[in-house]
Amino acid sequence: MDSFQKPIDLKLWLNADLIQQQNLLKRQFTAIFEEVGSAFSQKELQQISQKSRGVKLSKGNDLLGFPYQVLDLIRDFDLMSGANIRILNWFGNGIYTTVYLGKNRKNPIHELISSGFSFGLSTNQWDYADLILNKNLTDSAPEITGTKLEFYHWIKKVEPTPNPTSLQEGLTNELKKILDILRLS
């Protein structure tokens, strides 16, 4: 029996408290991400990529069955020279910071590893199931150097705090560190 043939859970559907709690969480994270994004000017982002398209907050309801929010900085996804910094808030799975770099950019392996990032080994930069759930990652500099991927993709789990201001400040500081690493590369 497929999931569409199972009885509809009307009790869950009518659980207004649960739905309101989830919507409050979404609004709280949206407000935090808007504050984080507004901390970075286009001029700062263009220091990393002249093709920067700024900051964008996106939301969806079904990343493998879970709602998600994405804050992108730079938004230059060119396979050769692009750069992007992303915060992924994947409900039920966690918050992650990712760094995408085109294959002709310098890959700051040691700097990102020492900052707690792991290198993604997935051939699809958007395959979060493979990267996060399957942990298709490495911290081995020789393995990273030997990869033949068409891009560099780094990922780091963020340990959130329940205090919105502390979380916003922590995420902002994390992104500033990444921008500093990329500026020096």
PyMOL CGO cylinders between C-alpha atoms (Angstrom):
from pymol import cmd
from pymol.cgo import CYLINDER

trace = [
    CYLINDER, 0.00, 0.00, 0.00, 1.55, 3.31, -1.01, 0.3, 1, 1, 1, 1, 1, 1,
    CYLINDER, 1.55, 3.31, -1.01, 1.42, 6.33, 1.30, 0.3, 1, 1, 1, 1, 1, 1,
    CYLINDER, 1.42, 6.33, 1.30, -1.46, 7.91, -0.63, 0.3, 1, 1, 1, 1, 1, 1,
    CYLINDER, -1.46, 7.91, -0.63, -3.68, 4.94, 0.16, 0.3, 1, 1, 1, 1, 1, 1,
    CYLINDER, -3.68, 4.94, 0.16, -3.10, 5.05, 3.93, 0.3, 1, 1, 1, 1, 1, 1,
    CYLINDER, -3.10, 5.05, 3.93, -5.86, 6.66, 6.00, 0.3, 1, 1, 1, 1, 1, 1,
    CYLINDER, -5.86, 6.66, 6.00, -5.49, 10.43, 6.33, 0.3, 1, 1, 1, 1, 1, 1,
    CYLINDER, -5.49, 10.43, 6.33, -4.34, 11.40, 9.83, 0.3, 1, 1, 1, 1, 1, 1,
    CYLINDER, -4.34, 11.40, 9.83, -7.07, 13.94, 10.53, 0.3, 1, 1, 1, 1, 1, 1,
    CYLINDER, -7.07, 13.94, 10.53, -6.00, 14.35, 14.15, 0.3, 1, 1, 1, 1, 1, 1,
    CYLINDER, -6.00, 14.35, 14.15, -2.55, 15.49, 13.02, 0.3, 1, 1, 1, 1, 1, 1,
    CYLINDER, -2.55, 15.49, 13.02, -4.08, 17.64, 10.29, 0.3, 1, 1, 1, 1, 1, 1,
    CYLINDER, -4.08, 17.64, 10.29, -6.23, 19.43, 12.90, 0.3, 1, 1, 1, 1, 1, 1,
    CYLINDER, -6.23, 19.43, 12.90, -3.41, 19.84, 15.44, 0.3, 1, 1, 1, 1, 1, 1,
    CYLINDER, -3.41, 19.84, 15.44, -3.36, 23.64, 15.31, 0.3, 1, 1, 1, 1, 1, 1,
    CYLINDER, -3.36, 23.64, 15.31, -0.81, 23.93, 18.13, 0.3, 1, 1, 1, 1, 1, 1,
    CYLINDER, -0.81, 23.93, 18.13, 1.74, 21.79, 16.29, 0.3, 1, 1, 1, 1, 1, 1,
    CYLINDER, 1.74, 21.79, 16.29, 1.24, 23.66, 13.02, 0.3, 1, 1, 1, 1, 1, 1,
    CYLINDER, 1.24, 23.66, 13.02, 1.53, 27.04, 14.78, 0.3, 1, 1, 1, 1, 1, 1,
    CYLINDER, 1.53, 27.04, 14.78, 4.73, 25.92, 16.55, 0.3, 1, 1, 1, 1, 1, 1,
    CYLINDER, 4.73, 25.92, 16.55, 6.28, 24.87, 13.25, 0.3, 1, 1, 1, 1, 1, 1,
    CYLINDER, 6.28, 24.87, 13.25, 5.27, 28.13, 11.58, 0.3, 1, 1, 1, 1, 1, 1,
    CYLINDER, 5.27, 28.13, 11.58, 6.71, 30.12, 14.51, 0.3, 1, 1, 1, 1, 1, 1,
    CYLINDER, 6.71, 30.12, 14.51, 10.01, 28.27, 14.10, 0.3, 1, 1, 1, 1, 1, 1,
    CYLINDER, 10.01, 28.27, 14.10, 10.03, 29.08, 10.38, 0.3, 1, 1, 1, 1, 1, 1,
    CYLINDER, 10.03, 29.08, 10.38, 9.38, 32.77, 11.10, 0.3, 1, 1, 1, 1, 1, 1,
    CYLINDER, 9.38, 32.77, 11.10, 12.10, 32.86, 13.78, 0.3, 1, 1, 1, 1, 1, 1,
    CYLINDER, 12.10, 32.86, 13.78, 14.69, 31.32, 11.45, 0.3, 1, 1, 1, 1, 1, 1,
    CYLINDER, 14.69, 31.32, 11.45, 13.61, 33.61, 8.61, 0.3, 1, 1, 1, 1, 1, 1,
    CYLINDER, 13.61, 33.61, 8.61, 14.14, 36.66, 10.84, 0.3, 1, 1, 1, 1, 1, 1,
    CYLINDER, 14.14, 36.66, 10.84, 17.55, 35.35, 11.95, 0.3, 1, 1, 1, 1, 1, 1,
    CYLINDER, 17.55, 35.35, 11.95, 18.65, 34.64, 8.36, 0.3, 1, 1, 1, 1, 1, 1,
    CYLINDER, 18.65, 34.64, 8.36, 17.44, 38.06, 7.18, 0.3, 1, 1, 1, 1, 1, 1,
    CYLINDER, 17.44, 38.06, 7.18, 19.59, 39.71, 9.88, 0.3, 1, 1, 1, 1, 1, 1,
    CYLINDER, 19.59, 39.71, 9.88, 22.59, 37.55, 8.96, 0.3, 1, 1, 1, 1, 1, 1,
    CYLINDER, 22.59, 37.55, 8.96, 22.20, 38.32, 5.25, 0.3, 1, 1, 1, 1, 1, 1,
    CYLINDER, 22.20, 38.32, 5.25, 21.87, 42.06, 5.83, 0.3, 1, 1, 1, 1, 1, 1,
    CYLINDER, 21.87, 42.06, 5.83, 25.26, 42.07, 7.58, 0.3, 1, 1, 1, 1, 1, 1,
    CYLINDER, 25.26, 42.07, 7.58, 27.04, 41.63, 4.22, 0.3, 1, 1, 1, 1, 1, 1,
    CYLINDER, 27.04, 41.63, 4.22, 27.27, 44.25, 1.50, 0.3, 1, 1, 1, 1, 1, 1,
    CYLINDER, 27.27, 44.25, 1.50, 27.43, 43.53, -2.21, 0.3, 1, 1, 1, 1, 1, 1,
    CYLINDER, 27.43, 43.53, -2.21, 30.86, 45.20, -2.20, 0.3, 1, 1, 1, 1, 1, 1,
    CYLINDER, 30.86, 45.20, -2.20, 32.13, 42.65, 0.34, 0.3, 1, 1, 1, 1, 1, 1,
    CYLINDER, 32.13, 42.65, 0.34, 30.76, 39.76, -1.69, 0.3, 1, 1, 1, 1, 1, 1,
    CYLINDER, 30.76, 39.76, -1.69, 32.27, 41.12, -4.91, 0.3, 1, 1, 1, 1, 1, 1,
    CYLINDER, 32.27, 41.12, -4.91, 35.69, 40.85, -3.28, 0.3, 1, 1, 1, 1, 1, 1,
    CYLINDER, 35.69, 40.85, -3.28, 35.20, 37.10, -3.62, 0.3, 1, 1, 1, 1, 1, 1,
    CYLINDER, 35.20, 37.10, -3.62, 33.44, 37.10, -7.00, 0.3, 1, 1, 1, 1, 1, 1,
    CYLINDER, 33.44, 37.10, -7.00, 32.82, 40.03, -9.33, 0.3, 1, 1, 1, 1, 1, 1,
    CYLINDER, 32.82, 40.03, -9.33, 29.78, 38.08, -10.58, 0.3, 1, 1, 1, 1, 1, 1,
    CYLINDER, 29.78, 38.08, -10.58, 28.18, 38.12, -7.12, 0.3, 1, 1, 1, 1, 1, 1,
    CYLINDER, 28.18, 38.12, -7.12, 24.41, 38.37, -7.23, 0.3, 1, 1, 1, 1, 1, 1,
    CYLINDER, 24.41, 38.37, -7.23, 24.17, 39.32, -3.57, 0.3, 1, 1, 1, 1, 1, 1,
    CYLINDER, 24.17, 39.32, -3.57, 22.20, 37.63, -0.82, 0.3, 1, 1, 1, 1, 1, 1,
    CYLINDER, 22.20, 37.63, -0.82, 19.05, 35.55, -1.20, 0.3, 1, 1, 1, 1, 1, 1,
    CYLINDER, 19.05, 35.55, -1.20, 16.82, 33.73, 1.27, 0.3, 1, 1, 1, 1, 1, 1,
    CYLINDER, 16.82, 33.73, 1.27, 14.86, 30.80, -0.16, 0.3, 1, 1, 1, 1, 1, 1,
    CYLINDER, 14.86, 30.80, -0.16, 12.39, 28.45, 1.49, 0.3, 1, 1, 1, 1, 1, 1,
    CYLINDER, 12.39, 28.45, 1.49, 10.77, 25.17, 0.63, 0.3, 1, 1, 1, 1, 1, 1,
    CYLINDER, 10.77, 25.17, 0.63, 8.56, 22.55, 2.19, 0.3, 1, 1, 1, 1, 1, 1,
    CYLINDER, 8.56, 22.55, 2.19, 9.96, 19.29, 0.90, 0.3, 1, 1, 1, 1, 1, 1,
    CYLINDER, 9.96, 19.29, 0.90, 13.64, 18.47, 0.98, 0.3, 1, 1, 1, 1, 1, 1,
    CYLINDER, 13.64, 18.47, 0.98, 13.27, 14.71, 1.39, 0.3, 1, 1, 1, 1, 1, 1,
    CYLINDER, 13.27, 14.71, 1.39, 10.05, 15.34, 3.29, 0.3, 1, 1, 1, 1, 1, 1,
    CYLINDER, 10.05, 15.34, 3.29, 11.26, 18.17, 5.52, 0.3, 1, 1, 1, 1, 1, 1,
    CYLINDER, 11.26, 18.17, 5.52, 10.87, 21.95, 5.30, 0.3, 1, 1, 1, 1, 1, 1,
    CYLINDER, 10.87, 21.95, 5.30, 14.04, 23.94, 4.69, 0.3, 1, 1, 1, 1, 1, 1,
    CYLINDER, 14.04, 23.94, 4.69, 15.44, 27.44, 4.42, 0.3, 1, 1, 1, 1, 1, 1,
    CYLINDER, 15.44, 27.44, 4.42, 18.55, 28.48, 2.52, 0.3, 1, 1, 1, 1, 1, 1,
    CYLINDER, 18.55, 28.48, 2.52, 20.53, 31.70, 2.85, 0.3, 1, 1, 1, 1, 1, 1,
    CYLINDER, 20.53, 31.70, 2.85, 22.92, 32.15, -0.07, 0.3, 1, 1, 1, 1, 1, 1,
    CYLINDER, 22.92, 32.15, -0.07, 25.72, 34.73, -0.21, 0.3, 1, 1, 1, 1, 1, 1,
    CYLINDER, 25.72, 34.73, -0.21, 27.51, 35.53, -3.49, 0.3, 1, 1, 1, 1, 1, 1,
    CYLINDER, 27.51, 35.53, -3.49, 25.37, 33.18, -5.65, 0.3, 1, 1, 1, 1, 1, 1,
    CYLINDER, 25.37, 33.18, -5.65, 27.90, 32.67, -8.44, 0.3, 1, 1, 1, 1, 1, 1,
    CYLINDER, 27.90, 32.67, -8.44, 27.48, 28.99, -9.35, 0.3, 1, 1, 1, 1, 1, 1,
    CYLINDER, 27.48, 28.99, -9.35, 29.79, 28.96, -12.38, 0.3, 1, 1, 1, 1, 1, 1,
    CYLINDER, 29.79, 28.96, -12.38, 31.46, 25.52, -12.52, 0.3, 1, 1, 1, 1, 1, 1,
    CYLINDER, 31.46, 25.52, -12.52, 34.83, 27.02, -13.38, 0.3, 1, 1, 1, 1, 1, 1,
    CYLINDER, 34.83, 27.02, -13.38, 35.16, 30.19, -11.30, 0.3, 1, 1, 1, 1, 1, 1,
    CYLINDER, 35.16, 30.19, -11.30, 32.05, 30.44, -9.13, 0.3, 1, 1, 1, 1, 1, 1,
    CYLINDER, 32.05, 30.44, -9.13, 31.72, 30.86, -5.38, 0.3, 1, 1, 1, 1, 1, 1,
    CYLINDER, 31.72, 30.86, -5.38, 28.80, 30.59, -2.97, 0.3, 1, 1, 1, 1, 1, 1,
    CYLINDER, 28.80, 30.59, -2.97, 28.38, 30.44, 0.77, 0.3, 1, 1, 1, 1, 1, 1,
    CYLINDER, 28.38, 30.44, 0.77, 25.17, 28.84, 2.01, 0.3, 1, 1, 1, 1, 1, 1,
    CYLINDER, 25.17, 28.84, 2.01, 23.43, 28.31, 5.30, 0.3, 1, 1, 1, 1, 1, 1,
    CYLINDER, 23.43, 28.31, 5.30, 21.01, 25.40, 5.04, 0.3, 1, 1, 1, 1, 1, 1,
    CYLINDER, 21.01, 25.40, 5.04, 18.41, 25.07, 7.79, 0.3, 1, 1, 1, 1, 1, 1,
    CYLINDER, 18.41, 25.07, 7.79, 16.95, 21.62, 7.18, 0.3, 1, 1, 1, 1, 1, 1,
    CYLINDER, 16.95, 21.62, 7.18, 14.17, 20.98, 9.67, 0.3, 1, 1, 1, 1, 1, 1,
    CYLINDER, 14.17, 20.98, 9.67, 14.59, 17.63, 11.40, 0.3, 1, 1, 1, 1, 1, 1,
    CYLINDER, 14.59, 17.63, 11.40, 18.22, 17.35, 10.23, 0.3, 1, 1, 1, 1, 1, 1,
    CYLINDER, 18.22, 17.35, 10.23, 20.13, 20.45, 11.37, 0.3, 1, 1, 1, 1, 1, 1,
    CYLINDER, 20.13, 20.45, 11.37, 21.79, 23.65, 10.24, 0.3, 1, 1, 1, 1, 1, 1,
    CYLINDER, 21.79, 23.65, 10.24, 24.77, 23.46, 7.90, 0.3, 1, 1, 1, 1, 1, 1,
    CYLINDER, 24.77, 23.46, 7.90, 27.17, 25.95, 6.38, 0.3, 1, 1, 1, 1, 1, 1,
    CYLINDER, 27.17, 25.95, 6.38, 28.40, 25.08, 2.90, 0.3, 1, 1, 1, 1, 1, 1,
    CYLINDER, 28.40, 25.08, 2.90, 31.04, 26.61, 0.66, 0.3, 1, 1, 1, 1, 1, 1,
    CYLINDER, 31.04, 26.61, 0.66, 30.92, 26.03, -3.10, 0.3, 1, 1, 1, 1, 1, 1,
    CYLINDER, 30.92, 26.03, -3.10, 33.90, 26.88, -5.31, 0.3, 1, 1, 1, 1, 1, 1,
    CYLINDER, 33.90, 26.88, -5.31, 34.34, 26.41, -9.04, 0.3, 1, 1, 1, 1, 1, 1,
    CYLINDER, 34.34, 26.41, -9.04, 37.11, 24.01, -10.03, 0.3, 1, 1, 1, 1, 1, 1,
    CYLINDER, 37.11, 24.01, -10.03, 39.48, 26.74, -11.29, 0.3, 1, 1, 1, 1, 1, 1,
    CYLINDER, 39.48, 26.74, -11.29, 39.43, 28.58, -7.96, 0.3, 1, 1, 1, 1, 1, 1,
    CYLINDER, 39.43, 28.58, -7.96, 42.01, 27.99, -5.29, 0.3, 1, 1, 1, 1, 1, 1,
    CYLINDER, 42.01, 27.99, -5.29, 40.68, 25.36, -2.89, 0.3, 1, 1, 1, 1, 1, 1,
    CYLINDER, 40.68, 25.36, -2.89, 41.74, 26.47, 0.64, 0.3, 1, 1, 1, 1, 1, 1,
    CYLINDER, 41.74, 26.47, 0.64, 41.90, 22.90, 1.95, 0.3, 1, 1, 1, 1, 1, 1,
    CYLINDER, 41.90, 22.90, 1.95, 43.88, 23.41, 5.15, 0.3, 1, 1, 1, 1, 1, 1,
    CYLINDER, 43.88, 23.41, 5.15, 42.09, 26.61, 6.13, 0.3, 1, 1, 1, 1, 1, 1,
    CYLINDER, 42.09, 26.61, 6.13, 38.63, 25.07, 5.75, 0.3, 1, 1, 1, 1, 1, 1,
    CYLINDER, 38.63, 25.07, 5.75, 39.56, 21.79, 7.45, 0.3, 1, 1, 1, 1, 1, 1,
    CYLINDER, 39.56, 21.79, 7.45, 41.03, 23.73, 10.39, 0.3, 1, 1, 1, 1, 1, 1,
    CYLINDER, 41.03, 23.73, 10.39, 37.74, 25.67, 10.56, 0.3, 1, 1, 1, 1, 1, 1,
    CYLINDER, 37.74, 25.67, 10.56, 35.78, 22.44, 11.01, 0.3, 1, 1, 1, 1, 1, 1,
    CYLINDER, 35.78, 22.44, 11.01, 34.63, 21.87, 7.42, 0.3, 1, 1, 1, 1, 1, 1,
    CYLINDER, 34.63, 21.87, 7.42, 34.54, 18.52, 5.65, 0.3, 1, 1, 1, 1, 1, 1,
    CYLINDER, 34.54, 18.52, 5.65, 34.92, 18.15, 1.90, 0.3, 1, 1, 1, 1, 1, 1,
    CYLINDER, 34.92, 18.15, 1.90, 31.90, 16.82, 0.01, 0.3, 1, 1, 1, 1, 1, 1,
    CYLINDER, 31.90, 16.82, 0.01, 32.56, 13.85, -2.25, 0.3, 1, 1, 1, 1, 1, 1,
    CYLINDER, 32.56, 13.85, -2.25, 29.16, 13.84, -3.94, 0.3, 1, 1, 1, 1, 1, 1,
    CYLINDER, 29.16, 13.84, -3.94, 29.19, 14.44, -7.69, 0.3, 1, 1, 1, 1, 1, 1,
    CYLINDER, 29.19, 14.44, -7.69, 26.03, 16.54, -7.27, 0.3, 1, 1, 1, 1, 1, 1,
    CYLINDER, 26.03, 16.54, -7.27, 26.48, 19.71, -5.21, 0.3, 1, 1, 1, 1, 1, 1,
    CYLINDER, 26.48, 19.71, -5.21, 22.78, 19.71, -4.28, 0.3, 1, 1, 1, 1, 1, 1,
    CYLINDER, 22.78, 19.71, -4.28, 22.63, 16.09, -3.05, 0.3, 1, 1, 1, 1, 1, 1,
    CYLINDER, 22.63, 16.09, -3.05, 22.19, 16.83, 0.64, 0.3, 1, 1, 1, 1, 1, 1,
    CYLINDER, 22.19, 16.83, 0.64, 21.01, 13.28, 1.33, 0.3, 1, 1, 1, 1, 1, 1,
    CYLINDER, 21.01, 13.28, 1.33, 24.37, 11.99, 0.12, 0.3, 1, 1, 1, 1, 1, 1,
    CYLINDER, 24.37, 11.99, 0.12, 26.42, 14.70, 1.81, 0.3, 1, 1, 1, 1, 1, 1,
    CYLINDER, 26.42, 14.70, 1.81, 24.60, 14.94, 5.14, 0.3, 1, 1, 1, 1, 1, 1,
    CYLINDER, 24.60, 14.94, 5.14, 22.66, 11.73, 5.69, 0.3, 1, 1, 1, 1, 1, 1,
    CYLINDER, 22.66, 11.73, 5.69, 25.17, 9.37, 4.02, 0.3, 1, 1, 1, 1, 1, 1,
    CYLINDER, 25.17, 9.37, 4.02, 28.13, 11.47, 5.23, 0.3, 1, 1, 1, 1, 1, 1,
    CYLINDER, 28.13, 11.47, 5.23, 29.85, 11.27, 1.83, 0.3, 1, 1, 1, 1, 1, 1,
    CYLINDER, 29.85, 11.27, 1.83, 32.58, 13.57, 3.15, 0.3, 1, 1, 1, 1, 1, 1,
    CYLINDER, 32.58, 13.57, 3.15, 36.27, 13.54, 3.94, 0.3, 1, 1, 1, 1, 1, 1,
    CYLINDER, 36.27, 13.54, 3.94, 38.71, 15.48, 6.10, 0.3, 1, 1, 1, 1, 1, 1,
    CYLINDER, 38.71, 15.48, 6.10, 41.76, 13.95, 4.40, 0.3, 1, 1, 1, 1, 1, 1,
    CYLINDER, 41.76, 13.95, 4.40, 43.80, 16.59, 2.54, 0.3, 1, 1, 1, 1, 1, 1,
    CYLINDER, 43.80, 16.59, 2.54, 45.45, 13.96, 0.25, 0.3, 1, 1, 1, 1, 1, 1,
    CYLINDER, 45.45, 13.96, 0.25, 42.04, 12.52, -0.66, 0.3, 1, 1, 1, 1, 1, 1,
    CYLINDER, 42.04, 12.52, -0.66, 40.67, 16.01, -1.34, 0.3, 1, 1, 1, 1, 1, 1,
    CYLINDER, 40.67, 16.01, -1.34, 43.65, 16.88, -3.52, 0.3, 1, 1, 1, 1, 1, 1,
    CYLINDER, 43.65, 16.88, -3.52, 43.15, 13.67, -5.51, 0.3, 1, 1, 1, 1, 1, 1,
    CYLINDER, 43.15, 13.67, -5.51, 39.45, 14.15, -6.25, 0.3, 1, 1, 1, 1, 1, 1,
    CYLINDER, 39.45, 14.15, -6.25, 38.36, 14.72, -9.82, 0.3, 1, 1, 1, 1, 1, 1,
    CYLINDER, 38.36, 14.72, -9.82, 35.10, 16.55, -9.10, 0.3, 1, 1, 1, 1, 1, 1,
    CYLINDER, 35.10, 16.55, -9.10, 33.90, 19.42, -11.29, 0.3, 1, 1, 1, 1, 1, 1,
    CYLINDER, 33.90, 19.42, -11.29, 33.71, 21.75, -8.25, 0.3, 1, 1, 1, 1, 1, 1,
    CYLINDER, 33.71, 21.75, -8.25, 34.76, 22.01, -4.61, 0.3, 1, 1, 1, 1, 1, 1,
    CYLINDER, 34.76, 22.01, -4.61, 32.04, 21.67, -1.99, 0.3, 1, 1, 1, 1, 1, 1,
    CYLINDER, 32.04, 21.67, -1.99, 32.63, 22.05, 1.73, 0.3, 1, 1, 1, 1, 1, 1,
    CYLINDER, 32.63, 22.05, 1.73, 30.13, 21.46, 4.53, 0.3, 1, 1, 1, 1, 1, 1,
    CYLINDER, 30.13, 21.46, 4.53, 30.04, 22.03, 8.27, 0.3, 1, 1, 1, 1, 1, 1,
    CYLINDER, 30.04, 22.03, 8.27, 27.32, 21.29, 10.80, 0.3, 1, 1, 1, 1, 1, 1,
    CYLINDER, 27.32, 21.29, 10.80, 26.35, 24.26, 12.96, 0.3, 1, 1, 1, 1, 1, 1,
    CYLINDER, 26.35, 24.26, 12.96, 25.42, 23.64, 16.59, 0.3, 1, 1, 1, 1, 1, 1,
    CYLINDER, 25.42, 23.64, 16.59, 22.55, 26.09, 17.12, 0.3, 1, 1, 1, 1, 1, 1,
    CYLINDER, 22.55, 26.09, 17.12, 21.74, 27.88, 20.33, 0.3, 1, 1, 1, 1, 1, 1,
    CYLINDER, 21.74, 27.88, 20.33, 18.10, 28.47, 21.33, 0.3, 1, 1, 1, 1, 1, 1,
    CYLINDER, 18.10, 28.47, 21.33, 18.80, 32.18, 21.82, 0.3, 1, 1, 1, 1, 1, 1,
    CYLINDER, 18.80, 32.18, 21.82, 17.95, 33.92, 18.51, 0.3, 1, 1, 1, 1, 1, 1,
    CYLINDER, 17.95, 33.92, 18.51, 20.44, 36.76, 19.01, 0.3, 1, 1, 1, 1, 1, 1,
    CYLINDER, 20.44, 36.76, 19.01, 23.27, 34.37, 19.86, 0.3, 1, 1, 1, 1, 1, 1,
    CYLINDER, 23.27, 34.37, 19.86, 22.44, 32.18, 16.87, 0.3, 1, 1, 1, 1, 1, 1,
    CYLINDER, 22.44, 32.18, 16.87, 22.35, 35.19, 14.54, 0.3, 1, 1, 1, 1, 1, 1,
    CYLINDER, 22.35, 35.19, 14.54, 25.68, 36.49, 15.87, 0.3, 1, 1, 1, 1, 1, 1,
    CYLINDER, 25.68, 36.49, 15.87, 27.27, 33.04, 15.65, 0.3, 1, 1, 1, 1, 1, 1,
    CYLINDER, 27.27, 33.04, 15.65, 26.15, 32.55, 12.04, 0.3, 1, 1, 1, 1, 1, 1,
    CYLINDER, 26.15, 32.55, 12.04, 27.29, 36.04, 11.07, 0.3, 1, 1, 1, 1, 1, 1,
    CYLINDER, 27.29, 36.04, 11.07, 30.72, 35.44, 12.61, 0.3, 1, 1, 1, 1, 1, 1,
    CYLINDER, 30.72, 35.44, 12.61, 31.00, 32.07, 10.86, 0.3, 1, 1, 1, 1, 1, 1,
    CYLINDER, 31.00, 32.07, 10.86, 30.28, 33.68, 7.49, 0.3, 1, 1, 1, 1, 1, 1,
    CYLINDER, 30.28, 33.68, 7.49, 32.80, 36.46, 8.17, 0.3, 1, 1, 1, 1, 1, 1,
    CYLINDER, 32.80, 36.46, 8.17, 35.48, 33.81, 8.83, 0.3, 1, 1, 1, 1, 1, 1,
    CYLINDER, 35.48, 33.81, 8.83, 34.63, 32.07, 5.56, 0.3, 1, 1, 1, 1, 1, 1,
    CYLINDER, 34.63, 32.07, 5.56, 34.79, 35.33, 3.63, 0.3, 1, 1, 1, 1, 1, 1,
    CYLINDER, 34.79, 35.33, 3.63, 38.20, 36.03, 5.19, 0.3, 1, 1, 1, 1, 1, 1,
    CYLINDER, 38.20, 36.03, 5.19, 39.45, 32.58, 4.11, 0.3, 1, 1, 1, 1, 1, 1,
    CYLINDER, 39.45, 32.58, 4.11, 38.18, 33.10, 0.57, 0.3, 1, 1, 1, 1, 1, 1,
    CYLINDER, 38.18, 33.10, 0.57, 39.66, 36.62, 0.39, 0.3, 1, 1, 1, 1, 1, 1,
    CYLINDER, 39.66, 36.62, 0.39, 43.08, 35.24, 1.25, 0.3, 1, 1, 1, 1, 1, 1,
    CYLINDER, 43.08, 35.24, 1.25, 42.82, 32.40, -1.28, 0.3, 1, 1, 1, 1, 1, 1,
]
cmd.load_cgo(trace, "trace")
